[in-house]
Amino acid sequence: MVKLAQIIVAGGKGLRAGGDTPKQYSHIGNKPLIYRTLEALSKVESIQDFHPDSLEVSLIIVHDPAHTDMLQSAVKGYRVSKVHGGETRTESVRAGIESLKDNPPDYVLIHDAARPFVSVDCLADLLNKMQTHQAAVPVLPIADAVKSFVGNEIQDDVERGNLRRVQTPQIFHFKDIEAAYQDLPAGLSLPDDIAVARRAGLSIATVLGDEHNFKVTYPSDFEKAETLLKMKSMSDQKTYYTATGSGYDVHRYTDGDGIWLCGIKIPAPYTLLGHSDADVGLHALTDAIFGAIADGDIGDHFPPSDPKWKGARSDQFLDYAVKRLKERGGKLQHVDVTLICEKPKVKPHREAMRTRLSEIIGLPISRISVKATTTEKLGFTGREEGMAASAIATVSLPE
């Protein structure tokens, strides 16, 4: 049983949104903002097959005690634990974490009550990162020019290439973020929980955020939220069909110091010959995704005649294929890769391959199959002249 606690931070006054009602209890459509946020977070249960065991989810709302009656009314229908917040966001989150000490979860996800449009994909991406990191956060690039000010006076241009916008939810191994908060001096207020994690030296992964996952802050944001809600309602009415694509790739053995296979390097006195890193597993899977969306093949998008792909890592080819799928409004559902070879032995590396594929394509590991077979010493693979891979990708696409 894997335990995930979700802390919703709702202790603010919400004054910038205007009106007499704190923004988290104001309505979007016919439901309070905080209820919409709970609806979005509850979708994490639809990705519980990320773990072979079940995922046990609990909800904790940290709130202003003066708002208890409003909160009680706003979250009817949800089983939540209610915790009194502090004077700052940092103190409120600390209170939420303290409330979990007697029955600690494996992971804790911390989210602003005023972000009602977090997606299932974002939740899945964050959970995936918990296999390799102690914390994870969604981020977005900055498109606009950035300048520093003193008052209303422009002081300087700021290079935006290294800047990112940081969103919630932010996710952590509970024991790590609990220790980080315990080490935080009383009275010290930090902008978010990732700042607490950085101060404690935790390993932090980033995932791509979502422009729809904005924080409702000003009166105009409610209009934006109403529009997005209507768009999502229309989108939900779309019908989808299931498509499958297949891929196949072959590469010859040559002398070398290791072989790239399904995104990991396996030490060996040989390698595979190719224009890129010759990862047959990733090449076959990339072609399978292109096949599912009828988008040509890997050679069309990354021609071996182009010198810029010389020695390139194949994970970028696979990542590109997934992006092409998402551009079509589609979603990857399941992948199956079969490696055909006499060497190397695949089984000792299979779980590492599945984990790496999960990182690249953003699928729960339970939807990723990697297996191997030989050709009983027949053919070019049987003679150990090279190896082959086949792959199948299953996707959902809008009609």
PyMOL commands that set and color helices and strands:
alter all, ss='L'
color gray80, all
select helices_A, chain A and resi 15-17+23-25+33-50+65-74+89-98+120-129+174-182+193-199+219-236+280-292+298-301+307-309+315-327+347-361+365-367+379-382
alter helices_A, ss='H'
color red, helices_A
select strands_A, chain A and resi 2-10+27-28+31-32+55-63+81-84+107-112+135-141+146-150+153-158+164-166+170-173+204-208+240-255+258-261+264-267+270-273+331-340+368-373+386-398
alter strands_A, ss='S'
color yellow, strands_A
deselect
rebuild
show_as cartoon
